[in-house]
Amino acid sequence: MDAMIQAAQIAVAASVLFVWTFRFHNVLKEFSQFGLSDLTRNLVGASKISLATLLIVGVWYPAVVFAASILMGVFMVGAQYHHFKFKSPMIKRLPSLILMILSFSIAYFSA
C-alpha cells in the first residue's frame, strides 16, 4: 500500500508541476476567465508548487504528507468550485477532480 500512496504522491506532484510550468498559458487563460487577479494566481501557483514539492519530499519524510495532501485537496476543491460556477465542460473539470480524489486518498491512507 505504501508504494501505491507514494506513486499517487508523485503523480499529483508531477501533474501540478507540469501544469504550472509547461502549461502556464492555460493557467493564465483560466484565471482570467474566472475573473481572478494576478496576485491570486501567483499565490495559488506558489502554494501549489510548494505543496507538490512537499509531496515529493514526503516519499522520504512521511510526516509532511498528510498536511500537504489535505491542502492540495482543498486547492482542488476550489478549482472544482470555479469550474462549476462558470459551467466549464466536464473535460475541463476532470483533471482537478482526479487530483482532488487522489489528494484526499493520500491524506486518508497516510494518516
C-alpha positions as CSV (number, residue, x, y, z in Angstrom):
1,M,0.0,0.0,0.0
2,D,2.9,2.4,0.8
3,A,4.1,2.1,-2.8
4,M,0.7,3.0,-4.2
5,I,0.5,6.0,-1.9
6,Q,4.0,7.1,-2.9
7,A,3.0,6.7,-6.6
8,A,-0.1,8.8,-6.0
9,Q,2.1,11.5,-4.3
10,I,4.4,11.6,-7.3
11,A,1.5,11.6,-9.8
12,V,-0.2,14.5,-8.1
13,A,3.1,16.4,-7.7
14,A,4.2,15.8,-11.3
15,S,0.8,16.9,-12.6
16,V,0.7,20.1,-10.7
17,L,4.4,20.9,-11.5
18,F,3.7,20.2,-15.2
19,V,0.6,22.4,-15.4
20,W,2.2,25.3,-13.5
21,T,5.4,25.3,-15.6
22,F,4.8,23.8,-19.1
23,R,1.1,24.6,-19.4
24,F,1.2,28.0,-17.8
25,H,-0.6,29.6,-20.8
26,N,-3.7,27.5,-19.8
27,V,-3.4,28.7,-16.2
28,L,-3.3,32.4,-17.4
29,K,-6.4,31.8,-19.6
30,E,-8.4,30.0,-16.8
31,F,-7.6,32.5,-14.1
32,S,-8.5,35.4,-16.4
33,Q,-11.8,33.6,-17.4
34,F,-12.6,33.1,-13.7
35,G,-12.0,36.8,-13.1
36,L,-9.2,36.2,-10.6
37,S,-6.4,38.6,-10.1
38,D,-2.7,38.1,-11.0
39,L,-1.9,38.2,-7.3
40,T,-4.3,35.4,-6.6
41,R,-2.9,33.4,-9.5
42,N,0.6,33.9,-8.2
43,L,-0.2,33.0,-4.6
44,V,-2.1,29.8,-5.8
45,G,0.7,28.9,-8.1
46,A,3.4,29.3,-5.4
47,S,1.4,27.4,-2.9
48,K,0.6,24.5,-5.3
49,I,4.3,24.3,-6.4
50,S,5.3,24.3,-2.7
51,L,2.8,21.6,-1.8
52,A,3.8,19.5,-4.8
53,T,7.4,19.7,-3.6
54,L,6.4,18.6,-0.2
55,L,4.5,15.6,-1.7
56,I,7.8,14.6,-3.4
57,V,9.8,15.2,-0.2
58,G,7.2,13.1,1.6
59,V,8.5,10.0,-0.1
60,W,11.5,10.2,2.3
61,Y,9.9,12.2,5.1
62,P,6.3,10.9,5.5
63,A,5.5,13.4,8.3
64,V,4.8,16.2,5.7
65,V,2.5,14.1,3.5
66,F,-0.8,14.5,5.4
67,A,-0.8,18.3,5.6
68,A,0.4,18.7,2.0
69,S,-2.2,16.4,0.6
70,I,-5.0,17.9,2.6
71,L,-4.1,21.4,1.4
72,M,-3.6,20.3,-2.2
73,G,-7.1,18.7,-2.0
74,V,-8.5,22.0,-0.7
75,F,-7.0,23.8,-3.7
76,M,-8.6,21.2,-6.0
77,V,-12.0,21.8,-4.3
78,G,-11.5,25.5,-5.1
79,A,-10.8,24.6,-8.7
80,Q,-13.9,22.4,-8.8
81,Y,-15.9,25.3,-7.4
82,H,-14.8,27.8,-10.1
83,H,-15.3,25.3,-12.9
84,F,-18.8,24.6,-11.6
85,K,-19.5,28.3,-11.1
86,F,-18.5,29.1,-14.7
87,K,-20.1,26.0,-16.1
88,S,-16.9,24.5,-17.6
89,P,-17.4,21.3,-19.6
90,M,-16.6,18.1,-17.8
91,I,-13.4,17.6,-19.7
92,K,-12.1,20.8,-18.1
93,R,-13.2,19.7,-14.6
94,L,-11.8,16.2,-14.8
95,P,-8.1,16.9,-14.1
96,S,-8.8,18.8,-10.8
97,L,-11.4,16.2,-9.9
98,I,-9.0,13.4,-10.2
99,L,-6.2,15.3,-8.4
100,M,-8.7,16.1,-5.6
101,I,-9.7,12.5,-5.2
102,L,-6.0,11.4,-5.2
103,S,-5.0,14.1,-2.7
104,F,-7.7,13.2,-0.2
105,S,-6.9,9.5,-0.7
106,I,-3.3,10.2,0.0
107,A,-4.3,12.0,3.2
108,Y,-6.6,9.2,4.3
109,F,-4.1,6.4,3.8
110,S,-1.1,8.4,5.2
111,A,-2.9,9.5,8.4
